[in-house]
Amino acid sequence: MSPTILLEVIATTLEDARIAAAAGADRIELIASQEEGGLTPSLDLIQQITAESPIPVNVMIRPHSRSFHYNSAELEQMVHDIRQITAHTSASALVLGILNASGHIDETALQQLLAAAGELPVTFHRAFDEISDQEKALYTLSRYPAITRILTSGGHDTVLDARDTITRLNQIARQHQISLIAGAGLTLETLGEFVRDTGVQEVHLGSAVRQESNIHLPLDAARIRQAKAAIMTL
C-alpha cells in the first residue's frame, strides 16, 4: 500500500482554518501576512484556532520579513512568542528558521529557539532556500531531534523548477527521519505529477487552494478537495 501523502494548507484566519479542516486538509500552517511570506500570528488567533481545530496546527514564528537574520532584540521576541504559544495554546508544532549574516544556519540562535520550544516539534521553514549548500544544511538540521520537518522549494522561486533537487533532498531527509515538505509554486494541475516524480510525502499549498488562486481571498473548499483527491490516488 502506498504511503499517505499529507496536505498542509496555509491559514490566516479562523474561517480559513475551518474551511481547511472541513475540506480534508491534513494540517494547517497558521501565519499572519501571507503577502510577506508569513509572520507570527496573534496569540488570540492561535488560541482560537488550536482550541477548535480537529487537525494539527503548526504556527509560524517570524517577527518580520526583511530577512532570516535576526538581531538580539528580535531573537528575544521570538523566544517570548514561543514561550507564550507553548504555555497558552495547543499548537501542534512551530515553524521557524534562522540564519546568520553569512547565510548559514545560526546554530547558536537556533538552539535558543529550540530550548524555548521544549517538547514541541519544529519545522524549519523556507529560510532553508536561502542557503547555498542545502545538503550540508540538511545534515546540520538532522543533528537536532526536535526538527522533524523542512519546508523547501529546493532553493528555487518555484518548487517545480527543483524536481531533481527535491528528489535528492527527500532521499537524504528520509535517512535522517526528517520529513521534507515541498512548497512554493505547486498548482492543482501540477501537484500529482510532481509528487510522483519526486517521492515527497508532504506538500504545502497556499494560493493554489484559495479562491481564484488569490492570496487575499479565503480558502476554497472545492480546491482543497481537488488537491486532496490528486494526491490520494497516487
JOKA-V813393 format. One record per residue. N is the residue number from 0. RES is the residue in three letters. OMEGA is omega as a letter, one per 40 degrees, with the letter a starting at -180 (NA if undefined). D_CENTER is the distance of its C-alpha to the mean C-alpha in Angstrom with 2 decimals. Layout:
N;RES;OMEGA;D_CENTER + N;RES;OMEGA;D_CENTER
This chain:
0;MET;a;26.43 + 1;SER;i;23.24 + 2;PRO;i;20.01 + 3;THR;i;17.90 + 4;ILE;a;14.99 + 5;LEU;i;12.11 + 6;LEU;i;10.92 + 7;GLU;a;7.75 + 8;VAL;i;8.87 + 9;ILE;i;8.34 + 10;ALA;i;11.20 + 11;THR;a;13.23 + 12;THR;i;16.41 + 13;LEU;i;18.10 + 14;GLU;i;19.39 + 15;ASP;a;16.04 + 16;ALA;i;15.08 + 17;ARG;i;18.49 + 18;ILE;a;18.36 + 19;ALA;a;15.11 + 20;ALA;a;16.65 + 21;ALA;a;20.06 + 22;ALA;i;19.13 + 23;GLY;i;17.59 + 24;ALA;a;13.79 + 25;ASP;a;12.71 + 26;ARG;i;9.85 + 27;ILE;i;8.79 + 28;GLU;a;6.03 + 29;LEU;a;8.99 + 30;ILE;i;9.72 + 31;ALA;i;13.08 + 32;SER;a;14.42 + 33;GLN;a;12.37 + 34;GLU;i;15.19 + 35;GLU;a;14.37 + 36;GLY;i;10.78 + 37;GLY;i;9.79 + 38;LEU;a;11.83 + 39;THR;i;12.58 + 40;PRO;a;14.02 + 41;SER;i;17.51 + 42;LEU;i;18.45 + 43;ASP;a;20.57 + 44;LEU;i;17.87 + 45;ILE;i;15.66 + 46;GLN;a;18.93 + 47;GLN;a;19.89 + 48;ILE;a;16.86 + 49;THR;i;16.40 + 50;ALA;a;20.19 + 51;GLU;a;20.44 + 52;SER;i;17.35 + 53;PRO;i;18.33 + 54;ILE;a;14.82 + 55;PRO;i;12.20 + 56;VAL;i;10.49 + 57;ASN;a;7.59 + 58;VAL;i;8.62 + 59;MET;i;7.85 + 60;ILE;a;10.68 + 61;ARG;a;11.96 + 62;PRO;i;15.67 + 63;HIS;a;16.26 + 64;SER;a;15.30 + 65;ARG;i;18.33 + 66;SER;i;16.85 + 67;PHE;i;14.78 + 68;HIS;a;18.15 + 69;TYR;i;19.26 + 70;ASN;a;22.82 + 71;SER;i;24.13 + 72;ALA;i;24.16 + 73;GLU;i;20.54 + 74;LEU;i;19.63 + 75;GLU;i;21.88 + 76;GLN;i;20.14 + 77;MET;i;16.74 + 78;VAL;i;18.67 + 79;HIS;a;20.42 + 80;ASP;i;17.42 + 81;ILE;a;15.96 + 82;ARG;i;19.46 + 83;GLN;a;19.86 + 84;ILE;a;16.78 + 85;THR;a;17.81 + 86;ALA;a;21.38 + 87;HIS;i;21.29 + 88;THR;i;18.47 + 89;SER;i;17.32 + 90;ALA;a;13.57 + 91;SER;a;12.25 + 92;ALA;i;9.89 + 93;LEU;i;8.77 + 94;VAL;a;5.94 + 95;LEU;i;8.36 + 96;GLY;a;10.28 + 97;ILE;a;13.98 + 98;LEU;i;16.58 + 99;ASN;a;20.35 + 100;ALA;i;22.70 + 101;SER;i;23.16 + 102;GLY;i;19.59 + 103;HIS;i;19.08 + 104;ILE;i;16.99 + 105;ASP;a;18.82 + 106;GLU;i;19.44 + 107;THR;i;21.76 + 108;ALA;i;19.38 + 109;LEU;i;16.52 + 110;GLN;i;19.10 + 111;GLN;a;19.89 + 112;LEU;i;16.42 + 113;LEU;i;16.20 + 114;ALA;i;19.73 + 115;ALA;a;18.96 + 116;ALA;i;16.15 + 117;GLY;a;18.84 + 118;GLU;i;17.99 + 119;LEU;i;14.49 + 120;PRO;a;12.07 + 121;VAL;i;9.38 + 122;THR;i;6.14 + 123;PHE;a;7.34 + 124;HIS;a;5.49 + 125;ARG;i;7.70 + 126;ALA;i;10.65 + 127;PHE;a;11.10 + 128;ASP;i;12.41 + 129;GLU;a;15.09 + 130;ILE;a;16.58 + 131;SER;a;19.62 + 132;ASP;a;19.91 + 133;GLN;i;16.61 + 134;GLU;i;18.49 + 135;LYS;i;19.99 + 136;ALA;i;16.75 + 137;LEU;i;15.41 + 138;TYR;i;18.70 + 139;THR;a;18.40 + 140;LEU;a;15.11 + 141;SER;i;16.74 + 142;ARG;a;19.34 + 143;TYR;a;17.20 + 144;PRO;a;17.06 + 145;ALA;a;14.67 + 146;ILE;a;11.84 + 147;THR;a;11.14 + 148;ARG;i;8.07 + 149;ILE;i;7.25 + 150;LEU;a;5.02 + 151;THR;i;8.23 + 152;SER;i;10.90 + 153;GLY;i;13.56 + 154;GLY;i;14.77 + 155;HIS;i;15.86 + 156;ASP;i;15.44 + 157;THR;a;14.82 + 158;VAL;i;13.68 + 159;LEU;i;17.00 + 160;ASP;a;18.88 + 161;ALA;a;17.38 + 162;ARG;a;18.31 + 163;ASP;i;20.42 + 164;THR;i;18.05 + 165;ILE;i;15.20 + 166;THR;a;17.96 + 167;ARG;i;19.18 + 168;LEU;a;15.98 + 169;ASN;i;15.15 + 170;GLN;i;18.70 + 171;ILE;a;18.53 + 172;ALA;a;15.33 + 173;ARG;i;16.99 + 174;GLN;a;20.06 + 175;HIS;i;18.33 + 176;GLN;i;16.68 + 177;ILE;i;13.12 + 178;SER;i;10.96 + 179;LEU;i;9.69 + 180;ILE;i;7.05 + 181;ALA;a;8.85 + 182;GLY;i;7.99 + 183;ALA;i;10.32 + 184;GLY;i;13.80 + 185;LEU;i;13.86 + 186;THR;i;16.61 + 187;LEU;a;18.33 + 188;GLU;a;21.10 + 189;THR;a;19.31 + 190;LEU;a;16.77 + 191;GLY;a;19.30 + 192;GLU;a;20.93 + 193;PHE;a;17.84 + 194;VAL;i;16.81 + 195;ARG;a;20.48 + 196;ASP;a;20.84 + 197;THR;a;18.02 + 198;GLY;i;17.85 + 199;VAL;a;14.08 + 200;GLN;i;13.53 + 201;GLU;i;10.02 + 202;VAL;a;9.12 + 203;HIS;a;6.85 + 204;LEU;i;9.47 + 205;GLY;a;10.40 + 206;SER;a;14.06 + 207;ALA;a;15.11 + 208;VAL;i;15.31 + 209;ARG;i;16.88 + 210;GLN;i;20.62 + 211;GLU;a;22.16 + 212;SER;a;18.76 + 213;ASN;a;19.01 + 214;ILE;a;16.16 + 215;HIS;a;18.95 + 216;LEU;a;19.86 + 217;PRO;i;18.69 + 218;LEU;a;16.82 + 219;ASP;a;19.34 + 220;ALA;a;20.00 + 221;ALA;a;21.95 + 222;ARG;i;19.28 + 223;ILE;i;16.77 + 224;ARG;i;19.70 + 225;GLN;i;20.43 + 226;ALA;a;17.01 + 227;LYS;i;17.32 + 228;ALA;a;20.88 + 229;ALA;a;20.10 + 230;ILE;i;18.08 + 231;MET;a;20.38 + 232;THR;a;23.33 + 233;LEU;NA;22.20
